[in-house]
Amino acid sequence: MHEIRRAQDRGYADHGWLKSYHSFSFADYRDPQHVHFGPLRVINEDRVVPGAGFGTHGHRDMEIISYVLDGALAHKDSTGTSSTIRPGDVQRMSAGRGVQHSEFNGSQDRPVHFLQIWIIPDTSGIPAEYEEKRFSDEDKRGRLRLIASRDGAEGSVRMYQDAKVYAGLFDGEEQGSLRVATGRLMYVHVARGQVSANGEALTAGDALKIRGETDLTLTAGRAAEVLVFDLPPLSLD
């Protein structure tokens, strides 16, 4: 079964310094039809003006992945970690039993555009963890590159959930494919450009929810950057 979630149907918040699209219910945006998909709880597409950002705030028992599309995103947290990530970098923070952190635009003259992704963990109360790895355009060109997984396979960042996250770049004749186990869920999010996913035409900000199928094929890319999630069902699904 396919279900398309169009970009314009997402939640939206404009705080001046921050413009954010919400694929799932978040903050003041509430949509009972889009609360989570399996353990995938949040995909926020954020744009932050130069020099601004999210002040220190707390998280608990959540896997948080930051994926930068343009600009530089600076991070500080209560584990003593601080860094600045740019396009190609993937940052994973396991909030565990509690962490305080801040995120802000690391540039004083250009905006930052990034995706913040939350995945519900299957393990709670762990010490907070932080990890960061880089995946070049060559790593992702014309294929789905594993960037996050439970066991850190293929050099991906590790997370506390039986899920996998892939990223790929597709243009022209380039194609990508993925096969998942029976009973799994797949979620396709187009970060930019255009692509066809199992015959469905998608553009930037669109998503495709897939249930009851084991194969995904991406074709007809036009400057497309795509994230794909291989997810277990939750009892609520």
Secondary structure, DSSP 8 states (H G I E B T S, - for coil): -EEEE-GGGSEEEE-SSEEEEESS-BTTB--TTSS-BTTEEEEEEEEE-TT-EEEEEEE-S-EEEEEEEES-EEEEETTS-EEEE-TTEEEEEE-TT-EEEEEEES-SSS-EEEEEEEE--SS-S---EEEEEE--HHHHBTS-EEEEESS-GGG-EE-SSS-EEEEEEEEET--EEEE--TT-EEEEEEEEEEEEETTEEEETT-EEEE-S--EEEEEEEEEEEEEEEEE---TT-
